[in-house]
Amino acid sequence: MRRTPTPAWLALLFTLACGADDVGQDTESGTSSTTEAASASATAAETDTDTGGQSCFAERHAIVTDIDETLTTADSEFVMQLLDTTYDPLERAGASGLIGDYHARGYTVVYLTARAESQASVDAAMLPARDLTEAWLIDHAFPMDDNTRLILAPGLVVGDAAAAYKAQALQDLEDEGFTFEYAYGNAASDAAGYATAGIAKDVTFIIGPEAGVDGTVAVDGEDWVAHRAAQIPTVADYCGG
């Protein structure tokens, strides 16, 4: 999420976060348990189901991407979905195609968001944030399979707490053997978390008002279309497609 969101709806987001009274809680111990849960629910297959041979994902090349205002157009899109689960958050043009292209080339995709496991919609459906997020990614044709991970914060985190949570989650995955070759976000907290985890700034792409923050690569405009066209031909294709 952005470092300085609109105060009115940020306050609403806090209200919607059940059990998240302490901002920044569990950024150390909670992150590890969240990552372990994600690992258990999305264990990567090590063999190719078509050929029976070694999977092109086996070497654990990975990318990481934020969701709110990175894949969606604004942080407030998720707030509107929490208020009404029939609302479909707007996607930045080209986002699903960009992430899908990486996945098709053998990169494990890690969706790393500051959305909280403790959040749920306040309408009659009362759907958990994880369910809403998974459904949105699938509905918008983002890759979601054994070679993706979706990690939510244990409680609501913002600013420095969000950066610390993201850094720890990535370090936990690196301990599993993943190498993060590219990173995507929209905020200084994304850039800080990625840098702490050792991801180079020249492969960290930041879009929106904070594009290029702290020496990262600025993505011009409000969508991923031009970036996708320029970036994808330059990345390794581990699946040889």
N, C-alpha and C positions, 0 to 999 in steps of 0.2 A: 504493500500500500504506500501511498504518497506520504511524505514526511509531515506535511502540514495540511491535512484534509480540511474540508469545509466544516467549521465548528458545529453548526446545527445538526448535520446528519452524523458527525462523528459521535456526538452525545447520544444520538439515537442508537448508533451501533453498540455503544457501551450498554445501553438499556436492553438491547436484544441479546447480549452475550450472557447467557445464564451461567452462573458460577464463575464469572471472570471479574470478581471484585478487585483483585490485585493486578493492576496492569504490569505486565512483564513477568508474571508468575511462571514458575516451572521452566524458565528458559534454559536451565541446565539439566535437571533430572527429567523434566517432563518431555523435553525434546527427544531424548534417547528412547523413552518408552513409545512415543509417537512413531519414531522411525522404525522401531522394532515391530510395531503393529502393522505399519505399511509394508514392511518386508515380509511379514508372515502372510499377509493377504495378497501380495503380488510377487511371489517368488518367481524369478526369471527362469524360463525354460532354457535348458542348456543344449537341447538338440532341436534341429530343424524338423518340423512336423511333416514337411513335404518330402524331404530327402532322407531323413534319418541320420544325417551327418551332423557335424558340429555346427551349432547356431552361429550366425554372424554377429549375434549379440554377446557371445560368450566372453569376449575380452573386456566387456563392461565399459565401453566408451559411452559417455553420457553428455546430455545437455540439461540445464536447469532453467526453468522459467517460472516467474511470478504469474499470477492470474489477474488480480484486480488492477485495472488501468494499464495492464500489459497485454493480456489477451482480450479483456473487455475494454470498452471505451472510457470507463470512469469507475472510481471506487464506489460511487453511489448506486451503480447498477445492481450490486449485490444487496445493498440495503433495500432497494425496491423489491427484490425477489424475496427477501426475508419478510417483508410486509405482505406480499401477495405471491404465492408460489406459482401462480399462472403467468407471472411476468417473466419474459425471456430476456435476460441481460444482453445488451448489444455487444457484438464481437467487433474488434478492430479488423478491418478488411485485410485479408491475407494471412491472418494469424493461424488458422487451422491448417492452411496449405503449407505454411512455413514449418510448423512443428511436425506435420505429417511427412514432409520431405526428409527431415532429419531422421525420423523413425524408420522410413523406408531404406535409409542408408546404413542402418544398423546401430543407431544411437538409442540407448535407453533414455526415455524422456522422464524427467522428474518435475512434476508440478509442485512447486513449493510456495505455499500461500500462508499469509497471516490470518486467514479466516480461521475461526476457532472451532475445535471439536465440540466445545460447550454451547455453540450457537444453534438455534433452531428457528424456524419461521414462526411468526406470531399469528398466522391465520389458522383456520380450522384444521389444516393438514398437519401442522406442527412437525414439519420435516426437518431432520438434522442437517446442518451445514454440509456435512460430507455427502449425504444423499443428493442434495441440491447441486453440489459441485460436480459430482460424478455424472449426473444426468445431463447437466449443461454441456460438459465436455463431449459426451457421447452424441448428444443431439446436434452439436456443431461440428461433428466429424473430426474431432481431435483424436489421436490414437489413444486407446485405453485397452491394454491387454497385459500379458505377463511381462512385457518389456517396458512397462511404464510404472511409475510410482506417484501416488497422490499423498502429499504430506500436509496436514493441517496443524496449526499450533494447538497446544493443549488448552490454552486460555487466550483471551484477547491480548495482543501485543502490538505496540506502536513504537516508532522511532528507534532509539537505541536498543530497546528490548526486542523489537522485530529483527534488527540486524543480528543480534546475538543468537536469537532462536534459529535464524536461517543459517548462520555460520556453523552452529553446532549440528544441525540436521545434515548439512553437507559433509562435515567432517566425519559423522557417523557412517555415511554412505561411502566415503573415501576409505574408511577403515574396512569396509566390506570388499573393497577392491575396485570401486568405480573411479574413473578418471573423467573429470568434467572439462570438456573441450570448448564449450560455448555456454554463455549465460545471458538471460534476457530479463529485463525488468523495466521499471518506470520511476524508481525513487532512489534517493540517497541511501536509504536503509537497505535496499537491494544491493546496490553497489558495495556498501560497506560489508554486508554479510558475505557476499561472493569473494571479496578481496581477502577477508579474514580466513576464508576456507582455501585460499591459495589459487583462486581462478584469476588468470591474468586480465588486466584491464583492457588490453587490446582485443580480447575476445568476449568482452562484456558489453552488451548492446542495451542502451537505455533510451527509451522513447518518451515523448511528452515534455512537459515544462522543465523537467530536470535532465533532459537529454544531455549526455556528455559529462555528467557530474563526476567530480573527482578523477578526471582523466580517462573515463570510460569512452566507448565509441558512441557518439550521438547518432540517433536515427532520426532523420528529418521527416517532417510531416506527421500525420495522424493515423497512418496505417503501415502495414508491413509489406505491401505489394512491391514497391521498388527494392526494398532491402532483400526480399526473398529472391527476386530475379537476379540480383547482383551477388548475393551470398552463397546460395546453394550450389552453383557450379564450382565453387572454390573448396567445398568441404569433401573430406574423404568419403568414399562409398565402401563401407565395410561389408555390405551385402553383395557388391559387385553387380548391381542391377543396371 
